[in-house]
Amino acid sequence: MSTPDGTPPPDPDELGPAAVLGPPTEAALNRGALQERAVRGVTWTMIHTAVAIPVAFVVNLLIARVLGVEDYGRLAFLTALMEFVSGLLASGFGAAVMQFGSKAHAAGRTQEVAALLSKWQGFRVLFAMPILSLVVVFATDVTPAAVAIAVIFGVVLPSTLDGAAACLGIENKTAAGAKITLITSLVTQAAVVAVLLLVGSAEAVWFTRLIVSGLAIAMCLIPISKAYRRAVLRPALPRHLPPGFLRFAVLMGASGVIGGLVTSRSEIFVMNAIATPAAVGIFALAFGLSSHVFAPAQAFAFPLIPAISGLREVDSDSVPAAFRRVMRVGSTVVGLLSAGVIAPLAALVPSLYGEQFSQAAPVVVALSISAGLVTCFTPVYAFVTSRLSGGSILKANIVALALDLALAFALIPSIGVWGAVIANAAGALTTLTILLRLELRQLGLRALDLLGDTMPVYVGAVVAAVAFFASEGLEVPAVVRAIALGVLGTAAYLGVVRLLRSGLTPTDAEVLSRGLPRFVRPVGGLMVRLITGRAPA
């Protein structure tokens, strides 16, 4: 037999005493079950990105050409604002529910999880929803109709139903979540294209995205357990919470707001006040493209959060090995994407988006290299939060935000877009550097071990930078240049990684291959073998 999401059931002999803490219908998860679900979640998230990102790239290209550089910048500002509001909406309460809920679910304490979900929904409906509605009303400079749509679909619907999305993480059903996200993204892009061609305004594109994503939240109710579905639909007062819950929620809430400003395109807010509209558009396009490049690698992040929390609950001794494996896999995938995609994509920017965006090409290279490093090390958040170390994350984010804002206000007036690039990279990398030092100390690992595990990401960054800037003066068609850069960059990366005996270990490769769906195993298995060059750990 298998579980409802298709994963093998845990071996009853490996469950241990934690199983008796929950109802008899819900068994605790062992290390194998957690790993299996996490791998499936990562795999389906990567399948989603492999399908959705090319579609999003084409739609984004159409949006940029129809709107032009200035209106594209306005759309980016409105989108960034809602991203910030959504971060506030989730708040630290949501992060705490995910951590405490994942641990309780892994140990089989389903009644405890259901109670947390009801209180989470009560908090969102009674407190978060009214406050955040006011933020949208007073912070957006759009028509009243657009404000109403933003409130209904960007605040009200998530406030009342988004506990179902949290359940997908708590139950380690991130594979189902990835399937829902894939459907949502495709419907969203189709709706955006229709509205863009019919109306052709930044505001219409903005609220179309909000409408589809808001309605799609209800789909998350389908795959979750019945007991949890009832809990989501029955909000309760957020009281009688587990010990340590509120402290962690407050710390993570403040950290989430500050961290969101550090890691997102928040420099747009500064640029919107002191830079030209064209500069805002250039930075927004380059930032968006850099995010597209690493969307497949970012697939690792969300499934890891509940999986690592559960792992600490049922097998804490295996966490250091899990950390090193995550770093190896993440750096190898990011390095491959860096070497094979960054330079070709940047070379095509003027041809794809028009000469008005030609200045974005080198900015794409710089932001993408920075985004690659950030993506590689982002899983450290999952490990830090699994120890409920909200205070450490908050302190790191405060330091990073102070540096980010200082650099933005100091550099943007004099060097424009490049000031925003420097500020963005410095802020994001500062946070991760601080947290990495802390986590290495906690896990008893050496910095030298981490350097060896993440060598592929540095190889990919160097290959991308050298390839783009060395080929800038070549008098060849952009398409020919892009194809050559992609082929040569990928070959150089694979060759250097093999030469350094870096990349994945055979065990890493086995774990990844086992999680691949059957219809992608022939191609996926070949790719996994190509990036497997490290001796067994």
Phi, psi and omega in degrees: 000163176226165178283166184305331181265011173093000182270152179297144177290153178292150177290121182303331181289343184259001187288322179078186185291342181297336184296333184281355183278346181244179178297154184294342181278351184232106182277153176289159181262140175262181184298319181297318180294319178297316180296318182297315180292321179297317180295318178296321178297315178299316183298311182290330175293322178291324175297317177302314182292325179297329178272313190284325185294315175301321178295315179297324179298314180295317180294319178297323176298315179296318179300313181298320181288323181285317185279327187086170189295322184285314179291331175296321176296323178295318177300319179297321179296314181296320179294317179297323179298315181290329175298319179294316179296320179297324176297319175297321182299317180292318177053181179289337179299318179295319178297321179293320177300318180297314183291306182293322180293318180297318179295316181293319180294319179299328179270000177087012183268072187291328179295323177296320179294315181300318179297318178298318181296318179297319180289325175299313179296322177297318178299316182295316184288317186278328187243307186292317186299311180297318183295314184288333174297320178294324178300314180295318182298318187265346184260349182255137178256068181228179182292157178303323180296319179293323177297316180298318179296318180298319180293314184293310188266339180263342182234307188294308181298313175300324181295327185266339187233349191289352173300333177295322177295321177297325179299324180299325176285316181300319181275003185058036174258044183291339175296315177297321178298322179294323178296318178296318179296323178298312179300315181299315183295321180292317177295319179300314182295321178297317179295320180297316180298316180299313181293321180298316182287329181276320186251312176072035179235151179298320182298317181294319178297318181301307185281342173295316177300318181296320182297310184294314181294325178294317179292328184291341181301326181298335180296335181292345178290338189291308187278350185280163182297150182301318181298321180286326178297317177297322181295319179298322183275001179234081180300146178227162177296134182282073179227168182056051181274160182299154178302134179085351185295308185296319180299314179297320181296317180295314179297316181288329177296311178297319180294323180296317179296311181292316180296325177298322177292326182288313190269344180270188179274046183295341177300341177299325179296319178292315181297325180298335182267327189234359180243173180284154176302326179295320179296321177299317180296319179298312181296318181297317179296313181297319179296316180298317179294320179296327177291322179297320183303318189254013177302319177299319180291327179293349177300338181289332194294302187296313179299336182288328187302303178290328182295316180292322177299315177295322180297319177298330182284323188252343181200072186294334182294338183270359184296315179303317178295322178296320179300313181294322179294317179299318179296319180296312182295313181299314182292325180291316179292316180297318179299318178297316178295320180300311184291325187262348188239321189302304183297314178300319180296315179298322180295333182271351186305308181299323181288321183283315189258352180099160183297336179296341178253012186298329180291349182281344187302304179293333177293323176300317179298312183295312181293326180290320177297316176298315180297326178296315178297317179298315181299319180301318186262357181303324179304344178301331177301319181299322182285320179292315181292332179293341174268006180060037182267060181298326180296320179296317179295319180298313180299317179298319181290326178296314178299315182294319180294320178300317179293317180302308183294320179300314179293321181298310181290331181280324190258327184300317180299331184263320183239010171061236185303321182293333173295320177293322179298312181297316181296316181298312182294317182297317181296310183295317182288332176296314178303311184293324179298316180296314182291325178297315178301317180296314185290322177300320179295317181294324183273353181072031180255156179265151176299328179296324176297315180297319179300317179294319181294329186255013181306322182302327182292327178287323176299314180298320180295316180295317179300316181297313182295313181297316183298314184292307187287332177287336183259004186298325184273001183289133179268072178226156177304147184301322182294318179297315179300317182295316180297316180297318180296320179295313182293310182293321179297315179296316180297317179297319180297309182298322180294315181292319179298318177296317181300321181277358184053051181246195182091214183273152169274163177304325179292319176303314182297320180296317180298315180295315183297322181296332181273354181287136172298153187300324186287349177247001184296322180301310180285315181298320179296322177297315179298320179297319180294325181295329182259016177258106183220359183267146177293155180306137181287000000 
